[in-house]
Amino acid sequence: SDVCSSDLEQPALPFAKAAFWAGAACARTEDAVLGRWPHVVIRWMQPAEWRRIAGVGGRATKDEVAAWSYELGFSPDDQDQADASLIAYARYVELYEE
């Protein structure tokens, strides 16, 4: 089984405190997942990466992501669900179509 998630927005390196907290949030998320399901594979993706792999383009707007999600047969109620559907689809493409 896989767990796939988009990385938290990455702050610029001059903002060391923000970078630290973003890393801590990712580590806590990973610990929580592996604590419950120790045999899963966690695959972190940057937003531009999952958008590109899903076929919508790395610089796609929120509206383009939502539209592509609908075109793929999903029916997201909000932007978070549209993002999640394309993150899942991107992982599917990585595993089964490439």
Backbone as CSV, one residue per row, in Angstrom:
resi,resn,N_x,N_y,N_z,CA_x,CA_y,CA_z,C_x,C_y,C_z
1,SER,0.837,-1.187,0.000,0.000,0.000,0.000,0.874,1.241,0.000
2,ASP,0.337,2.295,-0.576,1.034,3.572,-0.635,0.223,4.641,0.068
3,VAL,0.915,5.591,0.617,0.333,6.837,1.082,1.060,7.916,0.320
4,CYS,0.323,8.793,-0.316,0.953,9.833,-1.110,0.403,11.175,-0.666
5,SER,1.286,12.127,-0.490,0.847,13.439,-0.035,1.674,14.515,-0.693
6,SER,1.032,15.645,-0.896,1.765,16.800,-1.369,2.481,17.405,-0.176
7,ASP,3.707,17.809,-0.403,4.482,18.440,0.649,3.809,19.730,1.081
8,LEU,4.043,20.118,2.308,3.617,21.435,2.751,4.329,22.464,1.892
9,GLU,3.747,23.632,1.763,4.413,24.675,0.995,5.794,24.913,1.588
10,GLN,6.797,24.917,0.766,8.168,25.045,1.240,8.561,26.515,1.361
11,PRO,8.848,26.987,2.561,9.268,28.379,2.721,10.680,28.583,2.189
12,ALA,10.983,29.807,1.841,12.327,30.131,1.364,13.330,29.929,2.502
13,LEU,14.532,29.535,2.154,15.541,29.223,3.163,15.889,30.372,4.109
14,PRO,15.813,31.642,3.702,16.106,32.695,4.686,15.152,32.668,5.887
15,PHE,14.014,32.040,5.736,13.044,31.945,6.815,13.249,30.623,7.546
16,ALA,14.341,30.560,8.301,14.744,29.303,8.930,13.679,28.752,9.869
17,LYS,13.015,29.596,10.613,11.999,29.131,11.551,10.826,28.488,10.800
18,ALA,10.395,29.100,9.703,9.305,28.544,8.907,9.722,27.211,8.284
19,ALA,10.962,27.138,7.806,11.461,25.889,7.229,11.501,24.788,8.287
20,PHE,11.923,25.141,9.506,11.953,24.166,10.596,10.556,23.633,10.881
21,TRP,9.561,24.521,11.007,8.195,24.088,11.349,7.569,23.292,10.217
22,ALA,7.867,23.636,8.965,7.356,22.847,7.835,7.938,21.437,7.894
23,GLY,9.238,21.331,8.169,9.871,20.021,8.293,9.314,19.225,9.461
24,ALA,9.057,19.907,10.563,8.485,19.232,11.739,7.085,18.712,11.438
25,ALA,6.299,19.483,10.709,4.942,19.037,10.364,4.995,17.805,9.469
26,CYS,5.916,17.800,8.506,6.065,16.629,7.633,6.505,15.408,8.440
27,ALA,7.447,15.598,9.351,7.945,14.484,10.165,6.844,13.924,11.066
28,ARG,6.043,14.794,11.669,4.946,14.332,12.528,3.901,13.575,11.723
29,THR,3.621,14.059,10.520,2.665,13.366,9.653,3.188,11.977,9.305
30,GLU,4.447,11.907,8.930,5.054,10.620,8.589,5.040,9.671,9.783
31,ASP,5.384,10.170,10.958,5.361,9.344,12.174,3.964,8.811,12.460
32,ALA,2.955,9.658,12.304,1.576,9.236,12.566,1.138,8.148,11.592
33,VAL,1.450,8.315,10.320,1.068,7.317,9.309,1.783,5.999,9.572
34,LEU,3.102,6.068,9.751,3.866,4.837,9.951,3.546,4.176,11.288
35,GLY,3.124,4.955,12.281,2.709,4.380,13.554,1.447,3.541,13.414
36,ARG,0.596,3.930,12.503,-0.669,3.198,12.290,-0.521,2.103,11.236
37,TRP,0.206,2.420,10.158,0.400,1.477,9.051,1.898,1.389,8.751
38,PRO,2.638,0.552,9.492,4.106,0.560,9.391,4.674,0.069,8.062
39,HIS,3.885,-0.585,7.239,4.431,-1.157,6.006,4.090,-0.363,4.750
40,VAL,3.503,0.831,4.905,3.172,1.621,3.723,4.403,2.349,3.205
41,VAL,4.331,2.743,1.964,5.368,3.563,1.344,4.829,4.990,1.317
42,ILE,5.597,5.907,1.842,5.194,7.304,1.817,5.931,7.991,0.678
43,ARG,5.192,8.659,-0.157,5.777,9.365,-1.304,5.361,10.831,-1.206
44,TRP,6.289,11.711,-0.858,6.011,13.137,-0.776,6.221,13.753,-2.154
45,MET,5.334,14.637,-2.548,5.457,15.322,-3.842,5.280,16.822,-3.658
46,GLN,6.047,17.563,-4.392,5.848,19.006,-4.454,4.627,19.277,-5.342
47,PRO,3.907,20.371,-5.105,2.725,20.653,-5.926,2.995,20.656,-7.431
48,ALA,4.074,21.294,-7.865,4.366,21.313,-9.299,4.622,19.901,-9.830
49,GLU,5.190,19.045,-9.003,5.498,17.680,-9.427,4.234,16.866,-9.644
50,TRP,3.295,16.846,-8.660,2.096,16.039,-8.849,1.211,16.601,-9.950
51,ARG,1.204,17.911,-10.112,0.417,18.493,-11.214,0.961,18.031,-12.563
52,ARG,2.299,18.065,-12.701,2.929,17.646,-13.962,2.668,16.175,-14.236
53,ILE,2.871,15.325,-13.226,2.669,13.881,-13.402,1.213,13.569,-13.733
54,ALA,0.281,14.287,-13.113,-1.148,14.066,-13.367,-1.570,14.564,-14.746
55,GLY,-0.729,15.381,-15.383,-1.021,15.813,-16.740,-1.640,17.183,-16.876
56,VAL,-1.731,17.917,-15.786,-2.349,19.238,-15.849,-1.313,20.353,-16.014
57,GLY,-0.045,20.045,-15.820,1.022,21.041,-15.953,1.458,21.567,-14.607
58,GLY,2.740,21.707,-14.420,3.302,22.092,-13.138,2.865,23.444,-12.617
59,ARG,2.499,24.351,-13.504,2.096,25.692,-13.089,0.578,25.875,-13.177
60,ALA,-0.168,24.790,-13.162,-1.622,24.860,-13.298,-2.246,25.680,-12.173
61,THR,-3.279,26.420,-12.520,-4.009,27.200,-11.529,-4.964,26.284,-10.761
62,LYS,-5.530,26.826,-9.674,-6.508,26.055,-8.909,-7.704,25.680,-9.779
63,ASP,-8.141,26.589,-10.624,-9.271,26.298,-11.513,-8.926,25.193,-12.512
64,GLU,-7.699,25.215,-13.026,-7.275,24.168,-13.964,-7.184,22.818,-13.270
65,VAL,-6.703,22.806,-12.022,-6.643,21.556,-11.252,-8.049,21.007,-11.048
66,ALA,-8.983,21.859,-10.643,-10.362,21.422,-10.420,-10.984,20.904,-11.716
67,ALA,-10.778,21.624,-12.814,-11.344,21.205,-14.100,-10.774,19.860,-14.539
68,TRP,-9.470,19.663,-14.362,-8.833,18.397,-14.745,-9.347,17.252,-13.868
69,SER,-9.558,17.533,-12.595,-10.103,16.527,-11.685,-11.468,16.052,-12.173
70,TYR,-12.321,16.996,-12.549,-13.648,16.635,-13.093,-13.509,15.850,-14.387
71,GLU,-12.581,16.267,-15.244,-12.385,15.573,-16.525,-11.926,14.127,-16.327
72,LEU,-11.194,13.874,-15.254,-10.740,12.515,-14.956,-11.824,11.660,-14.296
73,GLY,-12.985,12.266,-14.009,-14.092,11.502,-13.446,-14.306,11.666,-11.958
74,PHE,-13.524,12.538,-11.327,-13.728,12.821,-9.911,-14.801,13.897,-9.775
75,SER,-15.351,14.042,-8.595,-16.325,15.120,-8.363,-16.006,15.823,-7.039
76,PRO,-14.919,16.598,-7.031,-14.514,17.271,-5.800,-15.494,18.369,-5.413
77,ASP,-15.700,18.510,-4.115,-16.565,19.572,-3.598,-15.795,20.859,-3.321
78,ASP,-14.476,20.761,-3.210,-13.680,21.955,-2.929,-12.270,21.754,-3.471
79,GLN,-11.434,22.767,-3.307,-10.084,22.717,-3.856,-9.223,21.635,-3.213
80,ASP,-9.378,21.416,-1.911,-8.598,20.372,-1.248,-8.910,18.997,-1.845
81,GLN,-10.185,18.746,-2.130,-10.556,17.461,-2.726,-10.049,17.357,-4.164
82,ALA,-10.064,18.462,-4.897,-9.522,18.453,-6.262,-8.025,18.143,-6.228
83,ASP,-7.306,18.799,-5.306,-5.872,18.520,-5.163,-5.647,17.054,-4.799
84,ALA,-6.390,16.550,-3.818,-6.216,15.165,-3.364,-6.475,14.174,-4.487
85,SER,-7.470,14.449,-5.320,-7.770,13.520,-6.414,-6.628,13.473,-7.418
86,LEU,-6.021,14.626,-7.695,-4.907,14.623,-8.648,-3.625,14.084,-8.032
87,ILE,-3.431,14.260,-6.733,-2.283,13.642,-6.071,-2.402,12.123,-6.174
88,ALA,-3.590,11.598,-5.894,-3.811,10.150,-6.008,-3.623,9.690,-7.443
89,TYR,-4.133,10.446,-8.391,-3.992,10.085,-9.800,-2.526,10.124,-10.231
90,ALA,-1.779,11.118,-9.753,-0.354,11.207,-10.091,0.395,9.974,-9.596
91,ARG,0.072,9.529,-8.403,0.731,8.324,-7.876,0.337,7.104,-8.699
92,TYR,-0.919,7.030,-9.100,-1.364,5.937,-9.973,-0.544,5.947,-11.270
93,VAL,-0.391,7.111,-11.851,0.390,7.220,-13.097,1.816,6.741,-12.854
94,GLU,2.412,7.168,-11.753,3.784,6.721,-11.447,3.891,5.215,-11.341
95,LEU,2.928,4.604,-10.684,3.008,3.174,-10.422,2.604,2.297,-11.596
96,TYR,1.623,2.744,-12.376,1.028,1.839,-13.348,1.117,2.271,-14.802
97,GLU,1.414,3.510,-15.061,1.400,3.958,-16.464,2.757,4.343,-17.000
98,GLU,3.759,4.467,-16.157,5.082,4.845,-16.670,5.968,3.658,-16.804
